[in-house]
Amino acid sequence: MLHLSFPNISHKSEYLAMISEWQAFEVTPTSPRKLFSWETYEDFLEIVKKDITDNPHGVNSTLFFFMDDDTILWAIQIRHSIDHPNLSLEGWCGGNIWYGLRPSARGKGLSKKMLQLGLIEAWKLGIQKVLISAHEDNIASWKTIESCGGEYIKTIPDEGKSLKVYWILTDI
Ligand SMILES: CC(C)(COP(=O)(O)OP(=O)(O)OC[C@H]1O[C@@H](n2cnc3c(N)ncnc32)[C@H](O)[C@@H]1OP(=O)(O)O)[C@@H](O)C(=O)NCCC(=O)NCCS
């Protein structure tokens, strides 16, 4: 069954299996190893725990594994606020949510469910609408956003690319 789960030590072997898959497919900024500089899985757990109340980047966030039973399909991160120049509507529009699937889980229509589950968690955190953005060339991402009720706001330039920016109401 598809669900979100807060990372804990019981996920360690599954997580490491996912990391080895990633090394075989690609090393991009979406790889967990690129997102979190950790030495051990235990370090990674400390980072995600600290991010909830004491995020070093200034805005607290909660990361959940997106899972199919015991298999980690990867993760969705919910930033508790967008009160930061990199995240705000007036700034870089990074928004409240980041999400990603491991390479072997892509192209199967799973992203919509992941984002829907993330929206429920955002609602539980008291966020009534989330700001979320995707590059225009990341068609799978902005289509996922639109299929989850994303209301288009604007497109802004971003380092030679275009970033599409949306609001999504969480009480859906
Ligand atoms: C973004 C991501 C989670 C999407 O997951 P995915 O499994 O690739 O997407 P899906 O296969 O579910 O496709 C989503 C939709 O986009 C459509 N789509 C995907 N690629 C497409 C393309 N090249 N042209 C047209 N439509 C496309 C799919 O048909 C689907 O539409 P539907 O819901 O109407 O059927 C995944 O690609 C990923 O992890 N990417 C790396 C991380 C990332 O970019 N995260 C987002 C940051 S904004």
The ligand as an ORCA input file, in Angstrom:
! r2SCAN-3c Opt
* xyz 0 1
  C       8.713     14.817    -10.840
  C       8.476     13.327    -10.634
  C       8.150     13.064     -9.160
  C       7.266     12.922    -11.477
  O       7.061     11.555    -11.383
  P       6.927     10.643    -12.697
  O       6.713      9.263    -12.272
  O       8.092     10.937    -13.577
  O       5.620     11.282    -13.366
  P       4.383     10.487    -13.961
  O       4.872      9.389    -14.845
  O       3.456     10.175    -12.854
  O       3.786     11.596    -14.911
  C       3.011     12.656    -14.420
  C       2.168     13.179    -15.574
  O       3.013     13.832    -16.519
  C       2.811     13.252    -17.812
  N       4.087     13.313    -18.496
  C       5.284     12.874    -18.048
  N       6.230     13.142    -18.954
  C       5.611     13.744    -20.001
  C       6.049     14.262    -21.248
  N       7.332     14.227    -21.608
  N       5.132     14.837    -22.060
  C       3.845     14.911    -21.708
  N       3.351     14.446    -20.523
  C       4.242     13.871    -19.703
  C       2.342     11.850    -17.524
  O       1.628     11.316    -18.635
  C       1.441     12.082    -16.334
  O       0.224     12.655    -16.770
  P      -1.196     12.072    -16.291
  O      -1.224     12.284    -14.778
  O      -2.157     12.919    -17.018
  O      -1.187     10.634    -16.675
  C       9.716     12.474    -11.067
  O       9.944     12.614    -12.452
  C      10.981     12.838    -10.323
  O      11.233     12.351     -9.246
  N      11.796     13.710    -10.929
  C      13.028     14.170    -10.295
  C      12.748     15.084     -9.118
  C      11.928     16.269     -9.491
  O      12.057     16.808    -10.581
  N      11.052     16.668     -8.556
  C      10.148     17.765     -8.740
  C      10.771     19.018     -8.314
  S       9.703     20.347     -8.825
*
